[in-house]
């Protein structure tokens, strides 16, 4: 779908539309489309698996300490 939107933007601009008019009609942020285009040229637009590691994740040793306290006090 992102490829189709990029192609639509390129075709509209090639057909004489202004960039502002295209993004206004599509209600699409210019920066987002620019990033899509850069990713398409670099590595493709396949979305990465969601997730990652939030910085507020409990670490393994913290989890063990919590469970140990629970066992001792609970």
N, CA, C and O atoms as a GROMACS GRO file, in nm:
protein
  296
    1UNK      N    1   0.082  -0.119   0.000
    1UNK     CA    2   0.000   0.000   0.000
    1UNK      C    3   0.087   0.126   0.000
    1UNK      O    4   0.056   0.223  -0.069
    2UNK      N    5   0.196   0.124   0.077
    2UNK     CA    6   0.284   0.241   0.081
    2UNK      C    7   0.345   0.267  -0.055
    2UNK      O    8   0.361   0.382  -0.096
    3UNK      N    9   0.379   0.158  -0.126
    3UNK     CA   10   0.435   0.174  -0.260
    3UNK      C   11   0.336   0.242  -0.352
    3UNK      O   12   0.373   0.327  -0.434
    4UNK      N   13   0.208   0.204  -0.340
    4UNK     CA   14   0.103   0.263  -0.423
    4UNK      C   15   0.085   0.412  -0.392
    4UNK      O   16   0.063   0.492  -0.483
    5UNK      N   17   0.094   0.448  -0.266
    5UNK     CA   18   0.080   0.588  -0.228
    5UNK      C   19   0.198   0.669  -0.281
    5UNK      O   20   0.180   0.780  -0.331
    6UNK      N   21   0.318   0.614  -0.270
    6UNK     CA   22   0.436   0.683  -0.323
    6UNK      C   23   0.423   0.702  -0.474
    6UNK      O   24   0.453   0.809  -0.527
    7UNK      N   25   0.377   0.597  -0.543
    7UNK     CA   26   0.359   0.606  -0.688
    7UNK      C   27   0.253   0.710  -0.723
    7UNK      O   28   0.269   0.786  -0.819
    8UNK      N   29   0.146   0.715  -0.646
    8UNK     CA   30   0.041   0.813  -0.668
    8UNK      C   31   0.093   0.955  -0.651
    8UNK      O   32   0.062   1.043  -0.731
    9UNK      N   33   0.172   0.976  -0.548
    9UNK     CA   34   0.232   1.109  -0.525
    9UNK      C   35   0.322   1.147  -0.641
    9UNK      O   36   0.314   1.258  -0.693
   10UNK      N   37   0.408   1.054  -0.682
   10UNK     CA   38   0.500   1.082  -0.794
   10UNK      C   39   0.424   1.112  -0.922
   10UNK      O   40   0.459   1.205  -0.995
   11UNK      N   41   0.319   1.034  -0.951
   11UNK     CA   42   0.239   1.056  -1.072
   11UNK      C   43   0.167   1.190  -1.069
   11UNK      O   44   0.160   1.260  -1.170
   12UNK      N   45   0.114   1.225  -0.952
   12UNK     CA   46   0.042   1.352  -0.941
   12UNK      C   47   0.136   1.470  -0.962
   12UNK      O   48   0.102   1.566  -1.031
   13UNK      N   49   0.254   1.463  -0.903
   13UNK     CA   50   0.352   1.572  -0.918
   13UNK      C   51   0.399   1.578  -1.064
   13UNK      O   52   0.414   1.687  -1.120
   14UNK      N   53   0.422   1.462  -1.124
   14UNK     CA   54   0.462   1.459  -1.265
   14UNK      C   55   0.352   1.515  -1.355
   14UNK      O   56   0.379   1.568  -1.463
   15UNK      N   57   0.228   1.502  -1.310
   15UNK     CA   58   0.113   1.553  -1.387
   15UNK      C   59   0.083   1.699  -1.364
   15UNK      O   60  -0.015   1.752  -1.418
   16UNK      N   61   0.166   1.765  -1.284
   16UNK     CA   62   0.148   1.908  -1.266
   16UNK      C   63   0.092   1.952  -1.131
   16UNK      O   64   0.079   2.072  -1.106
   17UNK      N   65   0.057   1.858  -1.047
   17UNK     CA   66   0.006   1.895  -0.915
   17UNK      C   67   0.121   1.946  -0.829
   17UNK      O   68   0.235   1.903  -0.844
   18UNK      N   69   0.089   2.038  -0.740
   18UNK     CA   70   0.190   2.082  -0.644
   18UNK      C   71   0.198   1.979  -0.531
   18UNK      O   72   0.102   1.907  -0.504
   19UNK      N   73   0.313   1.974  -0.469
   19UNK     CA   74   0.332   1.880  -0.357
   19UNK      C   75   0.233   1.911  -0.245
   19UNK      O   76   0.178   1.820  -0.184
   20UNK      N   77   0.213   2.037  -0.217
   20UNK     CA   78   0.119   2.077  -0.111
   20UNK      C   79  -0.022   2.027  -0.141
   20UNK      O   80  -0.092   1.979  -0.052
   21UNK      N   81  -0.062   2.040  -0.267
   21UNK     CA   82  -0.196   1.997  -0.305
   21UNK      C   83  -0.211   1.845  -0.289
   21UNK      O   84  -0.313   1.798  -0.240
   22UNK      N   85  -0.110   1.770  -0.330
   22UNK     CA   86  -0.116   1.624  -0.319
   22UNK      C   87  -0.128   1.582  -0.173
   22UNK      O   88  -0.215   1.502  -0.138
   23UNK      N   89  -0.040   1.634  -0.088
   23UNK     CA   90  -0.042   1.594   0.053
   23UNK      C   91  -0.168   1.643   0.123
   23UNK      O   92  -0.219   1.577   0.214
   24UNK      N   93  -0.218   1.759   0.082
   24UNK     CA   94  -0.343   1.808   0.140
   24UNK      C   95  -0.460   1.718   0.105
   24UNK      O   96  -0.543   1.687   0.190
   25UNK      N   97  -0.466   1.675  -0.022
   25UNK     CA   98  -0.574   1.588  -0.065
   25UNK      C   99  -0.565   1.451   0.003
   25UNK      O  100  -0.666   1.395   0.046
   26UNK      N  101  -0.446   1.399   0.012
   26UNK     CA  102  -0.427   1.267   0.075
   26UNK      C  103  -0.431   1.272   0.227
   26UNK      O  104  -0.441   1.169   0.293
   27UNK      N  105  -0.423   1.393   0.282
   27UNK     CA  106  -0.416   1.410   0.428
   27UNK      C  107  -0.301   1.328   0.484
   27UNK      O  108  -0.315   1.254   0.582
   28UNK      N  109  -0.186   1.342   0.418
   28UNK     CA  110  -0.067   1.267   0.454
   28UNK      C  111   0.044   1.364   0.491
   28UNK      O  112   0.066   1.464   0.422
   29UNK      N  113   0.114   1.334   0.598
   29UNK     CA  114   0.225   1.416   0.642
   29UNK      C  115   0.342   1.400   0.545
   29UNK      O  116   0.378   1.288   0.509
   30UNK      N  117   0.401   1.511   0.504
   30UNK     CA  118   0.512   1.507   0.409
   30UNK      C  119   0.632   1.428   0.462
   30UNK      O  120   0.695   1.353   0.388
   31UNK      N  121   0.661   1.445   0.589
   31UNK     CA  122   0.776   1.376   0.648
   31UNK      C  123   0.756   1.225   0.644
   31UNK      O  124   0.849   1.150   0.614
   32UNK      N  125   0.635   1.180   0.672
   32UNK     CA  126   0.606   1.036   0.669
   32UNK      C  127   0.628   0.981   0.529
   32UNK      O  128   0.692   0.877   0.512
   33UNK      N  129   0.576   1.049   0.429
   33UNK     CA  130   0.592   1.003   0.291
   33UNK      C  131   0.739   1.007   0.250
   33UNK      O  132   0.786   0.917   0.181
   34UNK      N  133   0.810   1.109   0.292
   34UNK     CA  134   0.953   1.118   0.260
   34UNK      C  135   1.027   1.000   0.321
   34UNK      O  136   1.114   0.941   0.256
   35UNK      N  137   0.995   0.964   0.445
   35UNK     CA  138   1.060   0.850   0.510
   35UNK      C  139   1.028   0.720   0.437
   35UNK      O  140   1.116   0.635   0.419
   36UNK      N  141   0.902   0.705   0.395
   36UNK     CA  142   0.864   0.586   0.319
   36UNK      C  143   0.948   0.576   0.192
   36UNK      O  144   0.999   0.469   0.158
   37UNK      N  145   0.963   0.687   0.123
   37UNK     CA  146   1.037   0.687  -0.002
   37UNK      C  147   1.184   0.652   0.022
   37UNK      O  148   1.243   0.577  -0.056
   38UNK      N  149   1.242   0.706   0.128
   38UNK     CA  150   1.382   0.674   0.160
   38UNK      C  151   1.397   0.526   0.194
   38UNK      O  152   1.492   0.462   0.150
   39UNK      N  153   1.304   0.473   0.274
   39UNK     CA  154   1.309   0.331   0.310
   39UNK      C  155   1.292   0.243   0.187
   39UNK      O  156   1.356   0.139   0.176
   40UNK      N  157   1.205   0.284   0.094
   40UNK     CA  158   1.182   0.205  -0.028
   40UNK      C  159   1.310   0.193  -0.108
   40UNK      O  160   1.338   0.087  -0.164
   41UNK      N  161   1.388   0.300  -0.115
   41UNK     CA  162   1.513   0.297  -0.190
   41UNK      C  163   1.623   0.220  -0.116
   41UNK      O  164   1.707   0.155  -0.179
   42UNK      N  165   1.622   0.228   0.016
   42UNK     CA  166   1.726   0.164   0.096
   42UNK      C  167   1.704   0.014   0.113
   42UNK      O  168   1.787  -0.068   0.073
   43UNK      N  169   1.590  -0.019   0.172
   43UNK     CA  170   1.573  -0.159   0.213
   43UNK      C  171   1.434  -0.215   0.187
   43UNK      O  172   1.407  -0.329   0.223
   44UNK      N  173   1.348  -0.139   0.126
   44UNK     CA  174   1.212  -0.185   0.103
   44UNK      C  175   1.118  -0.136   0.211
   44UNK      O  176   1.161  -0.086   0.315
   45UNK      N  177   0.991  -0.152   0.185
   45UNK     CA  178   0.890  -0.099   0.277
   45UNK      C  179   0.823  -0.205   0.364
   45UNK      O  180   0.719  -0.178   0.424
   46UNK      N  181   0.880  -0.322   0.369
   46UNK     CA  182   0.821  -0.425   0.455
   46UNK      C  183   0.835  -0.378   0.599
   46UNK      O  184   0.945  -0.347   0.646
   47UNK      N  185   0.723  -0.374   0.669
   47UNK     CA  186   0.726  -0.328   0.807
   47UNK      C  187   0.798  -0.428   0.895
   47UNK      O  188   0.784  -0.550   0.879
   48UNK      N  189   0.873  -0.376   0.988
   48UNK     CA  190   0.943  -0.461   1.083
   48UNK      C  191   0.843  -0.520   1.182
   48UNK      O  192   0.734  -0.467   1.202
   49UNK      N  193   0.882  -0.629   1.243
   49UNK     CA  194   0.799  -0.691   1.346
   49UNK      C  195   0.781  -0.592   1.460
   49UNK      O  196   0.879  -0.535   1.507
   50UNK      N  197   0.657  -0.571   1.504
   50UNK     CA  198   0.636  -0.476   1.612
   50UNK      C  199   0.700  -0.526   1.741
   50UNK      O  200   0.722  -0.645   1.759
   51UNK      N  201   0.730  -0.434   1.825
   51UNK     CA  202   0.788  -0.473   1.953
   51UNK      C  203   0.908  -0.388   1.986
   51UNK      O  204   0.902  -0.265   1.986
   52UNK      N  205   1.015  -0.454   2.012
   52UNK     CA  206   1.133  -0.384   2.058
   52UNK      C  207   1.150  -0.411   2.205
   52UNK      O  208   1.090  -0.504   2.259
   53UNK      N  209   1.228  -0.332   2.268
   53UNK     CA  210   1.248  -0.348   2.412
   53UNK      C  211   1.229  -0.213   2.478
   53UNK      O  212   1.316  -0.126   2.470
   54UNK      N  213   1.115  -0.195   2.542
   54UNK     CA  214   1.092  -0.068   2.612
   54UNK      C  215   1.196  -0.046   2.721
   54UNK      O  216   1.246  -0.142   2.781
   55UNK      N  217   1.228   0.078   2.745
   55UNK     CA  218   1.330   0.107   2.845
   55UNK      C  219   1.281   0.082   2.987
   55UNK      O  220   1.361   0.076   3.080
   56UNK      N  221   1.150   0.067   3.003
   56UNK     CA  222   1.098   0.045   3.138
   56UNK      C  223   1.069  -0.104   3.164
   56UNK      O  224   0.995  -0.136   3.257
   57UNK      N  225   1.126  -0.193   3.086
   57UNK     CA  226   1.108  -0.337   3.106
   57UNK      C  227   1.182  -0.381   3.232
   57UNK      O  228   1.292  -0.334   3.260
   58UNK      N  229   1.119  -0.472   3.306
   58UNK     CA  230   1.184  -0.527   3.424
   58UNK      C  231   1.294  -0.623   3.377
   58UNK      O  232   1.270  -0.710   3.294
   59UNK      N  233   1.411  -0.605   3.430
   59UNK     CA  234   1.524  -0.690   3.394
   59UNK      C  235   1.511  -0.826   3.463
   59UNK      O  236   1.439  -0.839   3.562
   60UNK      N  237   1.582  -0.924   3.411
   60UNK     CA  238   1.574  -1.059   3.466
   60UNK      C  239   1.608  -1.066   3.613
   60UNK      O  240   1.537  -1.131   3.690
   61UNK      N  241   1.716  -0.998   3.654
   61UNK     CA  242   1.756  -1.004   3.794
   61UNK      C  243   1.655  -0.932   3.884
   61UNK      O  244   1.638  -0.969   4.000
   62UNK      N  245   1.588  -0.830   3.830
   62UNK     CA  246   1.486  -0.759   3.908
   62UNK      C  247   1.365  -0.850   3.930
   62UNK      O  248   1.308  -0.855   4.040
   63UNK      N  249   1.326  -0.921   3.824
   63UNK     CA  250   1.213  -1.013   3.836
   63UNK      C  251   1.243  -1.122   3.940
   63UNK      O  252   1.157  -1.155   4.021
   64UNK      N  253   1.364  -1.176   3.936
   64UNK     CA  254   1.403  -1.279   4.033
   64UNK      C  255   1.400  -1.225   4.175
   64UNK      O  256   1.355  -1.294   4.267
   65UNK      N  257   1.447  -1.102   4.195
   65UNK     CA  258   1.448  -1.042   4.328
   65UNK      C  259   1.305  -1.020   4.378
   65UNK      O  260   1.276  -1.041   4.496
   66UNK      N  261   1.217  -0.978   4.291
   66UNK     CA  262   1.077  -0.956   4.330
   66UNK      C  263   1.013  -1.089   4.369
   66UNK      O  264   0.944  -1.097   4.470
   67UNK      N  265   1.036  -1.193   4.288
   67UNK     CA  266   0.978  -1.324   4.319
   67UNK      C  267   1.035  -1.382   4.448
   67UNK      O  268   0.963  -1.446   4.525
   68UNK      N  269   1.163  -1.359   4.472
   68UNK     CA  270   1.225  -1.407   4.595
   68UNK      C  271   1.163  -1.336   4.716
   68UNK      O  272   1.131  -1.400   4.816
   69UNK      N  273   1.146  -1.204   4.706
   69UNK     CA  274   1.081  -1.131   4.815
   69UNK      C  275   0.938  -1.179   4.836
   69UNK      O  276   0.893  -1.191   4.950
   70UNK      N  277   0.867  -1.206   4.730
   70UNK     CA  278   0.730  -1.255   4.741
   70UNK      C  279   0.726  -1.389   4.814
   70UNK      O  280   0.643  -1.411   4.902
   71UNK      N  281   0.818  -1.478   4.775
   71UNK     CA  282   0.823  -1.609   4.840
   71UNK      C  283   0.857  -1.597   4.989
   71UNK      O  284   0.802  -1.670   5.071
   72UNK      N  285   0.948  -1.504   5.022
   72UNK     CA  286   0.988  -1.488   5.162
   72UNK      C  287   0.882  -1.416   5.244
   72UNK      O  288   0.858  -1.454   5.359
   73UNK      N  289   0.819  -1.316   5.190
   73UNK     CA  290   0.724  -1.235   5.267
   73UNK      C  291   0.578  -1.271   5.242
   73UNK      O  292   0.493  -1.247   5.327
   74UNK      N  293   0.550  -1.330   5.126
   74UNK     CA  294   0.412  -1.352   5.084
   74UNK      C  295   0.350  -1.468   5.152
   74UNK      O  296   0.234  -1.500   5.127
   0.00000   0.00000   0.00000
